[in-house]
Amino acid sequence: MRIYEPPYLLAPSREPRLRKPLQLDDARITLLGPIVVMSSWTYIQKQQKGYYVLLLILQTGVTGVFTSYDLILFYVFFELTLIPMY
């Protein structure tokens, strides 16, 4: 017997078919990361460490947005993506 039922937006998705497009987006973002690093390898001359740290934070945030199951995690990861884009 469940005592507490979480609100609809905070509950995990009960429809696995709705998660498929988001998983495909997550795979695309994961595969796009090394392509971005290789294409910017010779272009970035100054502050390389900061650039790659911000790129990794951005990729982590976008991956978290697509794999989050509730509204709170979605908000946290969405806000995390705004830091490197600023």
Helices and strands as residue ranges (DSSP letters): G 16-18, H 20-39, H 48-67, H 71-85
